[in-house]
């Protein structure tokens, strides 16, 4: 028998995906998924619509979020699963992140507009969600014909070395893991090995994260390097962490396809066992 297809990292238009939560659910069903996690950036606003759309389809929904954090000079994202969406500390922090992201995006556009024909109104026209960020700037650049694709925008104008990039406020990685764990969720570091060993946290930091409640590592991801995956697998075994695999699907916003990387049913059950804030839903 074929194992159920479980994809624990998917984005809707609530953040930087190109499909509404309803369209995302339909795409997951069409792709043959058994279980999908909706993990928009710093927002749970798509949960209810996704649950409504999934009724009667047999698709299991894992309610989640991708929390923005920082570690030293790096931006690190933490996937949080099945936490309490009403946890006040988490609500306060995600609200602060979204507010700063909006301000940061507008300031970046002001910089870019000095050299390219793009405006803040162009960016707003590309955003139908609550979490405006660099992907929407990229879409505006595509719409204006300045670049051909969102990926090209990130590789050129929006690259941190291009001179237009601005960092955004976010909790530390350690605090982000604590926030999710204390809200009853299971925190998993998203794609932690995208640029090889340089982008992988060191082992002393990993031990601190485990003590703070870290549940797992997203090993199966198209941007993780082979060397990075091997190191993450070793750490997962050493510290009894759950290994996940996911697509990081954004609709047409990225080339990533649903179920291109998946999580085993056993790993999902281990994650669920770590949570107390919400429950999986299959209507």
Helices and strands as residue ranges (DSSP letters): E 6-10, H 21-30, E 35-38, H 47-54, E 60-71, E 74-81, H 88-113, H 120-126, H 134-143, H 150-155, E 171-172, H 173-182, E 186-189, G 196-199, H 203-212, E 214-220, H 226-238, E 242-245, G 251-253, H 265-273
